[in-house]
């Protein structure tokens, strides 16, 4: 892949157009309502595209396509298809209450329903989670740039790519606020769907034309991988289905760590309802609606578009593994090198790892697949000059090797189901070694720590596709890259604007300067955008550590569990149970933080059972509701809460949007039936 002048012109033209239109449409932001909520004047089509653009960003594109490339396959589409149903519920159950209250932020609604303490807890917790989200979005975008640049022969570091992405988002959010975001999202949201469709078409085309061996997941439960070649006259659809039918099932085994079918019953609904109904950087678009009807139309429009996303993101990710499994495995070497080196330090009796000082490129290329070589180079310059394309030859600098330390009671494992099939000898040796460590730790009554390695760098799936399937010298590469960068920037911009709004309205105005004027509020909002941009750029490079996770998408979903079940429980309980006292909201939020964090730590340090995070969310959600119900029984309000109207907006609902919403729900349920064991058996 290479960028030619046509691609460069298309790419730069698209980015300049997006930023310019966003700024031109938002030249008169004088009040906090203008800056943070676009003057409460957004129409349905702006809301719909803006919701999609704010949602489908780099962590979604990179993470979902990466999960699709693994054993998870189409099942990861539940995040999209369940969202379609969730959005319909949000439009007609949540939105009218929020617009009636005239709020700027979701934490503000908790003061409207409960008290200021509940508002502050949600605001502070949300800001902490947003720090991780800002870094995650920036990292996953930078990873894609890094992967594609490597394919073109350039060395673009994660840090450098993150800096560029952060600067672009910062510029137009700082200047134009939410209105700049919304108008930029209109272009970027439509380009994103079109660009994804283009990638999907050419991915199928390459799948149907290649004569090389194609990889496939042979068994979802074990992650076993196989290889297959096809006759030249076999079609792309036939090849895809024969290779991937096992991964087209929406219902994974109940013990799956990523998305077990049990999570579809309740666990997955919790992050969905939180994300689409209560998450500031999404709901800020709906809070800016011109009326309830406009907001409902926009939300249902975005729900329909959510049904399309798996076809332009998930399906290409599945194909990426078919075509580029070897490349994904080659991408794992830098992550695995320090982990395997630590294993050798911990298990001095291992027969599977050796250290070789500055091996020749021939030795690296021909390293046999039954033993790992830790290839040690004097410095980064020498290491970068060697193109390592062998997952059993792991490059590391001498300085990095000297820095490595391993704790006494450390087990070595992987979240990647396919690692046992990829490294069978290591899997067998590790089973015995880890058992001995666990037994020794139990005898010593100490906790174990863990180090994780990977078999495939699944999150490079999108970068592999963009760098290898699009035709050259047509401008398509430039357009798709621009659409991708636009998606990254739009989501980062949404988060920057949301974090800025929460800090300004829920922290600064409430506690620091209640009498602050409009100019001060807008100025502070812009300062916050700059500060949060710096945090995003600095945090991004640290999220590529495989010890954290092999999927950025999983990092994001799991971390939000610290707040999402509690927030959802408190909002739903407060809307339905009108006599719940203010303290119920406070205790509900704290209950989730303590219980979710406690269950994670118990599983992490092998003290208790390791509960899959979506199931953990379901348990915490139920616990929060139980605690609040007890408080309601013990100390009910004498009179039910009344949600008074605090806005001049038109609050009449849209009947047309309601009909369209019912149609979206029916289509979604039909898709689940088609891609269920029953539907696939036909």
C-alpha positions in Angstrom: 0.0 0.0 0.0 1.2 3.5 -0.8 -0.4 7.0 -0.7 -0.3 8.6 -4.2 -1.1 12.3 -4.9 -4.8 11.6 -5.5 -5.1 9.9 -2.1 -3.3 12.8 -0.4 -5.5 15.4 -2.0 -8.7 13.5 -1.1 -7.5 12.9 2.4 -6.5 16.5 3.1 -9.6 17.9 1.3 -11.9 15.8 3.4 -10.3 16.8 6.7 -10.2 20.5 5.8 -13.8 20.4 4.7 -15.0 18.8 8.0 -13.1 21.1 10.3 -14.1 24.2 8.2 -17.8 23.4 8.1 -17.8 22.6 11.8 -16.3 26.0 12.6 -18.4 28.0 10.2 -21.6 26.6 11.6 -20.6 27.5 15.2 -19.2 31.1 15.0 -21.5 32.6 17.7 -21.1 30.6 20.9 -21.6 33.3 23.5 -23.4 31.5 26.2 -22.9 28.1 28.0 -26.1 26.8 26.3 -24.6 27.8 22.9 -21.3 26.2 23.6 -22.2 23.0 25.4 -25.7 22.3 23.9 -25.6 24.0 20.5 -28.3 26.5 21.6 -30.7 23.5 22.1 -31.5 23.7 18.4 -30.4 20.4 16.8 -32.7 18.8 14.1 -33.3 15.0 13.9 -30.9 14.3 11.0 -28.1 16.1 12.8 -28.8 14.2 16.0 -28.9 10.8 14.2 -25.6 11.2 12.3 -24.0 12.8 15.3 -25.0 9.9 17.6 -23.4 7.4 15.1 -20.3 9.4 14.6 -19.8 10.0 18.3 -20.2 6.3 18.9 -18.4 4.6 16.0 -14.9 5.6 16.6 -11.5 4.1 16.5 -12.0 1.9 19.6 -15.3 0.7 18.0 -13.8 0.2 14.5 -10.5 -1.3 15.8 -11.9 -3.1 18.8 -15.0 -4.6 17.1 -13.2 -5.7 14.0 -10.5 -7.1 16.3 -13.0 -9.1 18.3 -14.6 -10.2 15.1 -11.2 -11.5 13.8 -10.9 -13.7 17.0 -13.2 -16.6 17.9 -16.0 -14.2 18.9 -16.9 -13.4 15.2 -20.4 -12.0 14.6 -21.4 -12.4 18.2 -19.7 -9.0 18.9 -22.4 -7.4 16.8 -24.7 -7.7 19.8 -23.2 -4.4 21.0 -24.7 -2.9 17.9 -28.0 -4.8 17.4 -29.0 -4.6 21.1 -28.2 -0.9 20.9 -30.9 -0.6 18.2 -33.6 -1.8 20.7 -32.0 0.2 23.5 -32.2 3.4 21.5 -35.9 3.0 20.8 -36.5 2.6 24.6 -34.4 5.6 25.4 -36.3 7.7 22.9 -39.7 7.2 24.5 -38.9 6.4 28.1 -35.8 8.4 29.1 -35.6 11.4 26.7 -39.0 13.1 27.7 -37.9 13.2 31.3 -34.5 14.7 30.5 -35.8 17.4 28.2 -38.6 18.3 30.7 -35.9 18.9 33.4 -33.9 21.3 31.1 -30.6 19.8 32.2 -27.1 20.3 30.8 -25.6 17.0 32.1 -26.7 13.6 33.2 -25.2 14.1 36.7 -27.4 17.2 37.0 -30.5 15.0 36.6 -29.5 13.1 39.8 -29.7 16.4 41.7 -33.1 17.0 40.1 -34.3 13.6 41.3 -32.2 12.8 44.4 -29.6 15.4 45.7 -26.4 17.2 45.1 -24.3 14.4 46.6 -25.5 11.8 44.0 -24.8 14.4 41.3 -21.2 14.9 42.5 -20.5 11.1 42.9 -21.7 10.5 39.3 -19.8 13.5 37.9 -16.5 12.6 39.6 -16.7 8.9 38.7 -17.7 9.7 35.1 -14.7 12.0 34.7 -12.3 9.3 35.9 -13.8 6.8 33.4 -13.6 9.4 30.6 -9.9 9.7 31.2 -9.5 6.1 30.2 -11.9 6.5 27.3 -10.1 9.5 26.0 -6.8 7.5 26.0 -8.5 4.4 24.5 -10.0 6.2 21.6 -6.7 8.0 20.9 -4.7 4.8 21.3 -6.8 2.6 19.0 -6.7 5.3 16.3 -3.0 5.6 16.7 -2.6 1.8 16.5 -4.4 1.8 13.2 -2.2 4.6 11.8 0.9 2.7 13.1 -0.2 -0.6 11.4 -0.9 1.0 8.1 2.2 3.1 8.1 4.3 0.0 8.8 2.7 -1.7 5.7 3.8 1.3 3.7 7.4 1.1 5.0 7.1 4.1 7.4 7.8 4.0 11.1 5.1 6.1 12.8 5.0 5.7 16.5 1.9 5.3 18.6 2.8 8.5 20.4 3.3 10.6 17.2 0.0 9.4 15.7 -1.8 10.1 19.0 -0.5 13.6 19.1 -1.8 14.4 15.6 -5.3 12.9 16.4 -5.5 14.8 19.6 -4.6 18.1 18.0 -7.2 17.9 15.3 -10.0 17.1 17.7 -8.9 19.8 20.1 -8.9 22.6 17.5 -12.5 22.5 16.4 -14.0 21.5 19.8 -12.2 24.3 21.5 -13.4 26.8 19.0 -17.0 25.6 18.3 -18.3 23.4 21.0 -21.1 21.0 20.4 -22.4 22.6 17.3 -19.0 22.2 15.6 -19.1 18.6 16.7 -22.6 18.0 15.3 -22.0 19.5 11.9 -18.6 17.8 11.5 -20.4 14.5 12.6 -22.9 14.9 9.8 -20.1 14.5 7.2 -18.1 12.1 9.2 -21.0 9.8 10.1 -22.1 9.4 6.5 -18.5 9.0 5.3 -17.9 6.3 7.9 -20.7 4.1 6.8 -19.8 4.6 3.1 -16.1 4.0 3.8 -16.9 0.8 5.8 -19.1 -0.4 2.9 -16.2 0.2 0.5 -13.8 -1.8 2.7 -16.3 -4.7 3.0 -16.8 -4.9 -0.8 -13.0 -5.0 -1.6 -12.4 -7.4 1.3 -14.9 -9.9 -0.2 -13.3 -9.3 -3.6 -9.8 -10.2 -2.3 -11.2 -13.2 -0.4 -12.7 -14.5 -3.6 -9.6 -13.9 -5.7 -6.8 -15.2 -3.5 -5.1 -18.5 -4.1 -3.2 -18.5 -0.8 -4.1 -20.5 2.2 -6.9 -18.9 4.2 -7.1 -19.2 8.0 -10.3 -20.0 9.9 -11.4 -20.7 13.4 -12.3 -24.3 13.5 -13.9 -24.4 16.9 -15.3 -21.4 18.9 -15.0 -23.2 22.2 -11.3 -24.0 21.9 -10.2 -21.3 19.5 -8.5 -23.9 17.3 -7.3 -22.5 13.9 -7.1 -24.2 10.6 -6.0 -23.5 7.0 -7.8 -24.1 3.7 -7.3 -23.4 0.0 -10.1 -23.1 -2.6 -10.4 -23.7 -6.3 -10.1 -20.5 -8.3 -13.8 -20.7 -9.5 -15.2 -20.7 -6.0 -17.1 -17.5 -5.1 -16.3 -15.0 -2.3 -19.6 -15.6 -0.5 -19.2 -19.4 -0.6 -15.7 -19.1 0.7 -16.7 -16.8 3.4 -19.5 -19.0 4.6 -17.5 -22.2 4.5 -14.7 -20.6 6.4 -16.7 -18.7 9.0 -20.1 -20.3 9.5 -19.0 -21.4 13.0 -18.3 -17.7 13.8 -21.6 -16.4 12.5 -23.4 -17.6 15.7 -24.6 -14.8 17.9 -24.7 -17.1 21.0 -21.2 -18.1 22.3 -20.7 -20.7 25.1 -21.6 -19.7 28.6 -18.0 -19.9 29.8 -16.7 -17.5 27.1 -14.7 -14.6 28.6 -15.7 -12.1 26.0 -19.4 -12.4 25.3 -21.1 -15.6 26.8 -24.7 -16.1 25.7 -25.7 -15.7 29.4 -24.7 -12.0 29.1 -27.3 -11.5 26.4 -30.0 -12.1 29.0 -29.2 -9.1 31.2 -25.5 -8.3 31.4 -25.2 -6.7 28.0 -28.4 -4.7 28.4 -26.8 -2.8 31.3 -23.9 -1.1 29.4 -26.2 -0.6 26.4 -28.8 1.3 28.4 -26.1 3.2 30.3 -24.2 4.1 27.2 -27.2 5.2 25.0 -29.4 6.7 27.7 -27.2 8.0 30.4 -23.7 8.5 29.0 -22.9 12.3 28.7 -20.9 12.2 25.4 -23.9 10.5 23.7 -26.8 12.1 25.4 -25.4 15.6 25.0 -26.6 15.4 21.4 -30.2 14.5 22.5 -30.2 17.1 25.3 -29.5 19.6 22.5 -32.7 18.6 20.6 -35.0 21.3 19.4 -38.0 19.4 20.7 -38.9 16.0 22.1 -40.2 14.9 18.7 -36.9 16.0 16.9 -34.9 14.1 19.5 -37.0 10.9 19.1 -36.8 11.0 15.3 -33.0 11.4 15.5 -32.6 8.6 18.0 -34.7 6.1 16.0 -32.8 7.1 12.8 -29.6 6.3 14.5 -31.1 3.0 15.8 -31.7 2.0 12.1 -28.2 2.8 11.2 -26.9 0.6 14.1 -28.4 -2.4 12.3 -26.0 -1.6 9.4 -22.8 -1.2 11.4 -22.0 -5.0 11.8 -22.0 -5.4 8.0 -19.4 -2.7 7.5 -17.3 -3.4 10.6 -17.7 -6.9 11.9 -17.9 -8.8 8.6 -14.7 -7.2 7.3 -13.0 -8.1 10.7 -13.9 -11.7 10.2 -12.5 -11.7 6.7 -9.3 -10.0 7.9 -8.5 -13.1 10.0 -9.1 -15.3 6.9 -6.7 -13.3 4.9 -4.1 -12.0 7.3 -3.9 -14.4 10.3 -0.1 -14.8 9.7 0.4 -11.1 9.7 -1.6 -10.7 12.9 0.6 -13.4 14.5 3.7 -11.6 13.3 2.4 -8.4 14.9 2.4 -10.2 18.3 6.2 -10.5 18.6 6.8 -7.2 20.3 4.2 -7.8 22.9 5.2 -11.4 23.6 9.0 -10.7 23.9 9.1 -9.3 27.4 6.5 -11.8 28.7 8.3 -14.9 27.4 11.5 -13.5 28.7 10.0 -13.1 32.1 8.7 -16.7 31.9 12.3 -17.9 31.2 13.5 -16.0 34.3 10.8 -17.4 36.4 11.1 -21.0 35.1 14.8 -21.7 34.8 14.0 -25.3 33.8 12.1 -24.4 30.7 13.2 -26.2 27.5 11.2 -23.9 25.3 13.0 -20.5 25.5 16.6 -19.5 24.6 18.3 -16.1 24.4 20.4 -15.2 21.4 22.5 -12.1 21.2 22.1 -10.1 17.9 21.0 -13.1 15.7 21.2 -12.8 11.9 18.1 -12.1 9.9 18.3 -15.6 8.5 18.4 -17.1 12.0 15.4 -15.1 13.0 13.4 -16.0 9.8 14.2 -19.7 10.2 13.7 -20.1 14.0 11.9 -23.4 14.3 8.3 -23.4 15.6 8.9 -25.6 18.6 11.1 -23.2 20.6 11.1 -19.5 21.3 14.2 -17.3 20.6 14.5 -14.1 22.6 16.5 -12.1 20.0 18.5 -9.5 22.0 19.7 -6.4 20.1 22.1 -3.7 21.4 19.6 -0.8 21.0 16.4 0.3 19.3 18.2 1.4 16.1 19.5 -2.1 15.5 16.2 -3.7 16.4 14.2 -1.6 14.0 16.6 -2.5 11.2 15.6 -6.1 11.5 12.2 -7.1 10.1 11.0 -9.8 12.4 8.3 -12.0 10.7 8.4 -15.1 13.0 6.2 -15.4 16.1 8.8 -17.7 17.6 11.6 -15.1 17.3 10.9 -12.4 19.8 12.9 -9.1 19.5 13.9 -7.1 22.5 16.7 -4.6 23.3 19.4 -5.4 25.9 18.3 -2.4 28.0 14.7 -3.6 28.1 15.8 -7.1 29.0 17.9 -5.8 31.8 14.9 -3.9 33.2 12.6 -6.9 33.4 11.6 -8.2 36.8 9.3 -11.0 37.7 7.6 -11.5 41.1 8.0 -14.9 42.9 4.4 -16.1 42.5 3.6 -15.3 38.9 1.5 -17.4 36.5 1.7 -17.0 32.8 -1.5 -17.2 30.8 -3.5 -15.7 27.9 -7.0 -14.3 27.2 -6.6 -15.4 23.6 -8.4 -18.7 23.1 -6.2 -19.5 20.1 -2.9 -19.4 21.9 -3.0 -23.1 22.9 -3.4 -24.1 19.3 -0.7 -21.6 18.2 1.8 -22.6 20.9 0.9 -26.2 21.9 4.3 -27.0 23.5 4.2 -23.9 25.6 0.6 -24.6 26.6 1.5 -28.0 27.9 4.5 -26.8 29.8 2.6 -23.8 31.3 -0.2 -26.0 32.6 2.3 -27.8 34.9 4.3 -24.7 35.8 1.2 -22.6 36.7 -0.2 -25.4 38.9 3.1 -25.6 40.8 3.0 -21.8 41.3 -0.6 -21.8 42.5 0.1 -24.6 44.9 3.2 -22.8 46.3 1.2 -19.6 46.6 -1.6 -21.4 48.4 0.9 -23.0 50.8 2.5 -19.6 51.5 -1.0 -17.9 51.8 -0.1 -15.2 49.3 -1.8 -14.0 46.1 -0.5 -14.7 42.7 0.1 -12.2 39.9 -0.2 -12.9 36.2 1.6 -12.1 33.0 -0.2 -12.4 29.7 0.9 -13.1 26.1 -1.1 -13.3 22.9 -1.2 -15.5 19.8 -2.6 -12.9 17.4 -2.7 -9.1 17.5 -6.4 -9.0 16.6 -6.7 -5.3 16.9 -4.6 -4.8 13.8 -7.4 -6.3 11.7 -8.7 -3.0 10.4 -5.2 -1.8 9.6 -4.5 -5.0 7.7 -7.6 -4.5 5.6 -7.0 -0.8 4.8 -3.4 -1.4 3.8 -4.0 -4.5 1.7 -7.5 -4.7 0.0 -8.2 -1.2 -1.4 -7.2 -0.5 -5.0 -4.4 2.0 -5.5 -4.4 5.3 -7.4 -8.2 5.7 -7.3 -8.5 8.1 -4.3 -10.4 5.4 -2.3 -7.5 4.8 0.1 -7.4 8.6 0.8 -11.2 8.7 1.3 -11.3 5.7 3.6 -8.4 6.9 5.6 -10.1 10.3 6.0 -13.4 8.6 7.0 -11.5 6.6 9.6 -9.6 9.6 10.9 -12.9 11.5 11.0 -14.5 8.8 13.0 -11.6 8.8 15.5 -11.7 12.6 15.7 -15.5 12.8 16.1 -15.6 10.4 19.0 -12.6 12.0 20.7 -14.3 15.4 20.1 -17.5 14.2 21.7 -15.7 12.9 24.8 -13.7 16.1 25.1 -16.9 18.2 24.9 -18.7 16.0 27.4 -15.8 15.9 29.9 -15.5 19.7 29.6 -19.3 20.1 30.2 -19.3 17.9 33.2 -16.3 19.6 34.9 -17.6 23.1 34.1 -21.3 22.6 35.0 -21.1 19.9 37.8 -17.9 20.8 39.5 -16.8 24.3 38.7 -20.2 26.1 38.7 -21.6 24.1 41.6 -18.7 24.2 44.0 -16.0 26.6 42.9 -17.8 29.6 41.4 -21.6 29.4 41.4 -21.8 33.1 40.3 -19.5 32.6 37.2 -20.7 34.5 34.2 -21.4 33.1 30.7 -18.0 34.2 29.3 -16.2 32.6 32.2 -18.1 29.3 31.6 -17.3 29.2 27.9 -13.7 30.1 28.5 -13.3 27.4 31.2 -15.0 24.9 28.8 -12.3 25.6 26.2 -9.5 25.4 28.7 -10.8 22.0 29.8 -10.9 20.7 26.2 -7.2 21.5 25.9 -6.3 19.9 29.3 -8.3 16.7 28.5 -6.6 16.5 25.1 -3.2 16.5 26.7 -4.3 13.7 29.0 -5.6 11.7 26.0 -2.4 12.0 24.1 -0.2 11.2 27.1 -2.3 8.1 28.2 -2.7 6.6 24.7 0.7 4.9 24.3 0.4 3.1 27.7 -2.7 1.2 26.6 -1.0 -1.1 24.2 0.4 -3.3 27.0 -0.9 -6.9 26.5 -0.8 -7.3 30.3 -3.8 -5.0 30.4 -5.8 -6.8 27.6 -5.5 -8.0 24.0 -8.6 -6.0 23.0 -9.0 -2.3 23.5 -12.8 -2.8 23.1 -12.8 -5.2 26.1 -10.8 -2.7 28.1 -13.4 0.0 27.5 -16.5 -2.2 28.2 -15.1 -3.7 31.4 -13.8 -0.5 32.9 -17.2 1.2 32.4 -18.8 -1.5 34.6 -17.4 0.4 37.6 -20.1 3.0 37.1 -22.7 1.9 34.5 -24.7 -0.7 36.5 -25.0 1.7 39.4 -25.9 4.7 37.3 -28.5 2.8 35.4 -30.1 1.3 38.5 -30.2 4.7 40.2 -31.8 6.4 37.2 -34.4 3.6 36.5 -35.3 3.2 40.2 -35.7 7.0 40.6 -37.9 7.3 37.6 -40.2 4.4 38.5 -40.2 4.5 42.3 -41.2 8.0 43.1 -41.1 7.7 46.9 -37.4 6.6 47.0 -35.6 9.1 49.2 -32.5 11.0 48.1 -30.1 8.8 50.1 -31.1 5.8 47.9 -29.4 7.4 44.9 -26.2 8.0 46.9 -26.1 4.5 48.3 -27.0 2.9 45.0 -24.0 4.5 43.2 -21.6 3.6 46.0 -22.9 0.0 46.2 -22.0 -0.6 42.6 -18.5 0.9 42.8 -17.6 -1.2 45.9 -19.2 -4.5 44.7 -18.0 -4.4 41.1 -14.5 -3.4 42.1 -14.5 -6.0 44.9 -15.6 -8.8 42.6 -12.9 -7.8 40.1 -10.1 -7.9 42.7 -11.3 -11.2 44.2 -11.1 -12.8 40.7 -7.9 -11.0 39.7 -6.0 -12.3 42.7 -7.6 -15.8 42.6 -9.2 -15.2 46.0 -12.7 -15.8 44.6 -14.3 -16.9 41.3 -13.4 -15.0 38.2 -16.8 -13.7 36.9 -17.0 -12.5 33.3 -17.5 -8.7 33.4 -20.9 -8.6 31.8 -22.2 -11.1 34.3 -20.5 -9.1 37.0 -22.5 -6.1 35.8 -25.8 -8.0 36.0 -25.0 -9.0 39.6 -24.1 -5.5 40.6 -27.2 -4.1 38.9 -29.5 -6.4 40.8 -27.6 -5.7 44.1 -28.1 -1.9 43.6 -31.8 -2.3 43.0 -32.1 -4.6 46.1 -30.3 -2.1 48.3 -32.4 0.9 47.0 -35.6 -1.1 47.4 -34.7 -1.8 51.1 -34.0 1.9 51.7 -37.4 2.8 50.0 -39.2 0.4 52.4 -37.4 1.6 55.5 -37.4 5.3 54.8 -40.0 6.3 52.0 -40.7 9.9 51.1 -44.1 11.1 52.5 -45.1 12.2 49.0 -43.9 11.0 45.5 -41.4 13.1 43.6 -42.9 15.3 40.9 -40.9 15.9 37.7 -41.7 19.5 37.1 -41.2 21.1 33.7 -38.2 23.4 33.6 -37.9 24.1 29.9 -39.8 25.9 27.2 -39.2 23.1 24.6 -42.1 21.4 22.9 -42.5 18.1 24.8 -45.0 16.4 22.4 -43.8 12.9 21.3 -43.6 11.8 17.7 -46.1 9.0 16.6 -44.1 8.5 13.4 -40.9 7.9 15.3 -42.8 5.4 17.5 -43.9 3.4 14.4 -40.4 3.4 13.0 -39.0 2.3 16.3 -41.3 -0.7 16.4 -40.1 -1.7 12.9 -36.5 -1.4 14.0 -37.1 -3.7 17.0 -38.8 -6.4 14.8 -35.9 -6.3 12.3 -33.4 -6.7 15.2 -35.2 -9.7 16.6 -35.3 -11.3 13.1 -31.5 -10.9 12.8 -31.0 -12.7 16.1 -33.1 -15.6 14.9 -31.3 -15.9 11.5 -27.9 -16.0 13.2 -28.9 -18.3 16.0 -28.1 -22.1 16.1 -31.6 -22.7 14.9 -31.3 -20.2 12.0 -27.8 -21.4 11.0 -28.9 -25.1 11.0 -31.4 -24.5 8.2 
